[in-house]
Amino acid sequence: MNKRIILLATLDTKGEEADFLKNQIEGLGDKTIIIDSGVVGKPTIKADINHEEVALKGGIPLSDLLKNPTRERAAPVMAKGAIKIIKELISDNKAHGIISMGGTQGTSLATEVMRTLPYGFPKVMVSTMASSDVSVFIDIKDIVMFPSVSDILGLNPVLKKILANAAAAVSGMANTTIGIDIGEKPLIGICNVGITTPGAVKAIELLKKHSYDTIVFHGVGTGGRAMEQMMRDGIIGAVFDYATVEISNHIYKGLNDGGPERLTTAGKLGIPQVISPGGI
């Protein structure tokens, strides 16, 4: 225990709930770093990193934001500031997980921050939006969406239990001992779809015989993009692009669109790449 969990919250509207989460996390033996991403209202509890600091890191003093405090103007600034602060904390090994809570706006801001954080870094979002299509919030990152069931507007017996569960989840994740540890040989990324699975299974078998670990991605758009992000992050060191269906889907605006940068990252980075037109 004794890990540090970032609690990102708008303390003008979610102060009571943030205080409850703080007590739950600290009751489990961890510490919290409360970061205030609120703008207009007065915080109802004390932050470790206040909204003035967040806004300044985002490039605009809070006093300037308050002159025209629209969500469209304020949210990008607060997200940018929170990202800078949290990345610095992670780089200095002063943060080991993040949890937030909110409705539509709060979820949008918090998950924008979470999507910039490393794979494997615990990310928990308690949200009123968690039972809807959450692809816009998660995209290709490992964010755990926790349905709040009720609105997050004051504590009640149901919300208390859900917040306690979420606190236990992020604490448990932060205290695991497993990291993303790559061996001496590069981790090989493989893109696959259903109809190419027999070949992918054979490739995994052959690579395993030569002591290579593999990580397989489902070629549904997000899979290929996640694979390429892991190349950029230095997790994947070689790639077997066995199912390139995401390319044709991008060209013809299909459901499994891998985006305009699909199939470009390995070449830019100069890492080994084998391409097969599987699934096209």
C-alpha positions in Angstrom: 0.0 0.0 0.0 1.0 3.6 0.5 0.7 4.5 -3.2 -0.4 7.9 -4.4 -3.7 8.2 -6.2 -4.6 11.3 -8.2 -8.2 12.4 -7.6 -9.2 14.7 -10.4 -12.4 16.6 -9.7 -14.3 19.8 -10.1 -14.3 20.8 -6.4 -17.0 23.5 -6.9 -19.6 20.9 -7.8 -18.1 17.6 -6.6 -16.4 18.5 -3.4 -18.5 16.3 -1.1 -18.1 13.3 -3.3 -14.3 13.9 -3.8 -13.9 14.1 0.0 -15.7 10.8 0.3 -13.5 9.2 -2.3 -10.4 10.6 -0.6 -11.4 9.1 2.7 -12.1 5.7 1.1 -8.7 5.6 -0.7 -6.8 6.7 2.4 -8.7 4.2 4.5 -7.2 1.5 2.2 -3.7 2.7 3.1 -3.0 4.9 0.1 -2.5 8.6 -0.3 -4.4 11.0 -2.5 -3.4 14.0 -4.6 -6.5 16.1 -5.2 -6.4 18.2 -8.4 -9.1 20.7 -8.9 -10.3 21.1 -12.5 -13.3 23.3 -11.6 -13.4 26.9 -12.9 -16.3 29.1 -11.9 -17.5 28.1 -8.4 -15.7 28.2 -5.1 -14.0 24.9 -4.1 -15.8 23.2 -1.2 -12.8 21.2 0.0 -9.0 21.9 -0.2 -7.1 20.7 -3.2 -3.4 19.7 -3.2 -3.1 21.3 -6.6 -5.7 24.1 -6.9 -7.5 25.3 -10.0 -5.3 28.4 -10.3 -2.3 26.2 -10.7 -4.1 24.0 -13.3 -5.3 26.9 -15.4 -1.8 28.5 -15.3 -0.2 25.2 -16.5 -2.8 25.2 -19.2 -1.6 28.6 -20.5 -4.2 31.0 -19.2 -4.5 32.4 -15.7 -7.8 31.5 -13.9 -8.6 35.2 -13.5 -8.6 35.6 -17.3 -10.7 32.5 -17.8 -13.3 33.9 -15.4 -13.8 37.0 -17.6 -15.5 34.7 -20.1 -16.0 31.4 -18.3 -17.6 29.3 -21.0 -17.1 25.5 -21.0 -15.8 25.7 -24.6 -13.0 28.1 -23.6 -12.3 26.7 -20.1 -12.3 22.9 -20.6 -9.3 22.7 -23.0 -7.2 24.9 -20.8 -8.0 22.9 -17.6 -7.4 19.6 -19.5 -4.1 20.9 -20.9 -2.9 22.0 -17.4 -4.0 18.8 -15.7 -2.2 16.7 -18.3 1.1 18.6 -17.8 0.8 18.4 -14.0 -0.1 14.7 -14.0 2.6 13.7 -16.5 5.2 15.4 -14.3 3.9 13.5 -11.2 4.1 10.2 -13.1 7.6 10.9 -14.5 8.8 11.7 -10.9 7.1 8.4 -9.6 4.9 10.5 -7.4 1.6 9.2 -8.8 0.5 5.6 -9.3 -3.1 5.8 -10.4 -5.9 8.3 -11.2 -9.6 8.4 -10.5 -12.3 10.9 -11.4 -16.0 11.3 -11.5 -18.5 13.3 -13.5 -21.4 13.7 -15.9 -21.0 14.6 -19.5 -18.6 17.5 -19.1 -16.7 16.0 -16.3 -16.2 12.7 -18.1 -15.1 14.5 -21.2 -12.4 16.5 -19.4 -11.2 13.7 -17.2 -10.9 11.1 -19.9 -9.2 13.6 -22.2 -6.5 13.7 -19.5 -6.5 9.9 -19.0 -6.1 9.2 -22.7 -2.7 10.9 -22.6 -1.4 8.7 -19.8 0.7 5.5 -20.3 -0.8 2.1 -20.9 -0.9 0.1 -17.6 -1.2 3.3 -15.5 -4.5 2.7 -13.5 -7.3 4.9 -14.8 -10.8 4.8 -13.3 -13.7 7.0 -14.4 -16.9 7.0 -12.4 -19.4 8.4 -14.8 -23.1 8.9 -15.5 -22.2 8.1 -19.1 -20.6 4.7 -18.5 -23.7 2.8 -19.7 -23.7 4.6 -23.1 -21.4 4.3 -26.0 -18.1 5.1 -24.3 -15.8 4.9 -27.3 -15.4 8.6 -27.5 -14.1 8.6 -23.9 -11.9 5.5 -24.0 -10.7 5.5 -27.6 -7.6 3.2 -27.5 -6.6 3.5 -23.9 -7.2 1.2 -20.9 -9.7 3.4 -19.0 -12.1 1.6 -16.7 -15.5 3.2 -16.9 -17.5 2.8 -13.7 -21.2 3.4 -14.0 -22.4 5.8 -11.2 -26.0 4.6 -11.8 -27.4 7.7 -10.1 -26.4 11.2 -10.9 -23.3 12.5 -9.0 -25.1 15.2 -7.3 -24.7 14.7 -3.5 -24.0 11.5 -1.7 -26.6 8.8 -1.2 -26.4 5.2 0.1 -26.1 3.7 -3.5 -23.5 6.3 -4.7 -21.4 5.8 -1.5 -21.1 2.1 -2.2 -20.3 2.7 -5.9 -17.6 5.3 -5.0 -16.2 2.9 -2.4 -16.0 0.1 -5.0 -14.3 2.5 -7.4 -11.8 3.6 -4.8 -11.0 0.0 -4.0 -10.6 -0.7 -7.7 -8.0 2.1 -8.3 -6.2 1.3 -5.1 -6.0 -2.4 -6.0 -4.7 -1.6 -9.5 -2.1 0.8 -8.1 -0.8 -1.8 -5.7 -0.3 -4.7 -8.2 3.3 -5.7 -8.7 3.0 -6.5 -12.4 4.4 -4.0 -14.9 4.8 -3.9 -18.6 8.2 -5.5 -18.8 9.6 -6.3 -22.2 12.2 -9.0 -22.4 15.4 -9.0 -24.3 13.7 -9.7 -27.6 11.2 -7.1 -29.0 7.5 -7.6 -28.4 5.8 -8.4 -31.7 2.5 -6.8 -32.5 0.1 -8.8 -34.7 -3.1 -7.4 -36.3 -5.8 -10.1 -36.8 -9.4 -10.5 -37.7 -11.7 -13.6 -37.5 -11.0 -15.0 -40.9 -7.2 -14.7 -40.5 -7.1 -16.3 -37.0 -5.8 -19.8 -38.1 -2.7 -18.0 -39.7 -2.3 -15.7 -36.7 -2.3 -18.7 -34.4 0.4 -20.4 -36.5 2.5 -17.2 -36.5 2.2 -17.0 -32.7 3.3 -20.6 -32.4 6.3 -20.2 -34.7 7.4 -16.9 -32.9 7.0 -18.5 -29.5 9.4 -21.3 -30.6 12.0 -18.6 -31.1 11.3 -17.0 -27.7 9.3 -14.0 -29.0 6.3 -12.7 -27.1 3.4 -11.5 -29.2 0.5 -9.1 -28.6 -2.5 -9.5 -30.9 -4.9 -6.7 -31.9 -8.3 -7.1 -33.4 -8.4 -5.2 -36.7 -11.6 -3.3 -35.9 -10.1 0.2 -36.2 -9.2 0.8 -32.6 -7.1 -2.3 -32.6 -4.7 -1.2 -35.3 -4.5 2.3 -33.9 -3.7 0.9 -30.4 -1.0 -1.3 -31.9 0.6 1.7 -33.6 0.4 3.8 -30.5 2.3 1.1 -28.6 5.0 1.3 -31.3 5.3 5.0 -30.6 5.4 4.3 -26.9 8.3 1.9 -27.3 6.2 -1.1 -26.1 6.1 -2.9 -29.5 9.4 -3.4 -31.3 8.3 -5.3 -34.4 5.0 -5.9 -36.2 3.3 -8.6 -38.3 0.4 -6.7 -39.9 -1.4 -9.9 -40.9 -4.9 -8.4 -41.4 -4.9 -5.0 -43.0 -8.7 -4.7 -43.3 -8.5 -1.4 -41.5 -6.9 0.2 -44.5 -9.6 -0.7 -46.9 -12.2 0.4 -44.3 -10.5 3.8 -44.1 -10.4 4.2 -47.9 -14.1 3.3 -48.3 -15.3 4.8 -45.0 -16.1 1.4 -43.4 -16.9 0.7 -39.7 -13.4 -0.6 -39.0 -11.6 2.5 -40.1 -8.0 2.5 -38.8 -7.5 6.2 -39.5 -5.2 8.0 -42.0 -1.9 7.1 -40.1 -2.6 3.3 -40.1 0.3 1.3 -41.6 2.7 4.3 -41.3 4.2 4.1 -37.8 6.6 1.2 -38.2 8.1 2.7 -41.3 8.6 6.1 -39.6 10.2 4.5 -36.6 12.3 2.1 -38.6 11.1 -1.1 -36.8 10.8 -4.5 -38.5 7.4 -4.9 -40.3 5.9 -7.7 -42.3 2.6 -6.9 -44.1 0.0 -9.3 -45.4 -3.3 -8.3 -47.2 -5.4 -10.5 -44.9 -9.0 -9.7 -44.6 -9.2 -7.1 -47.4 
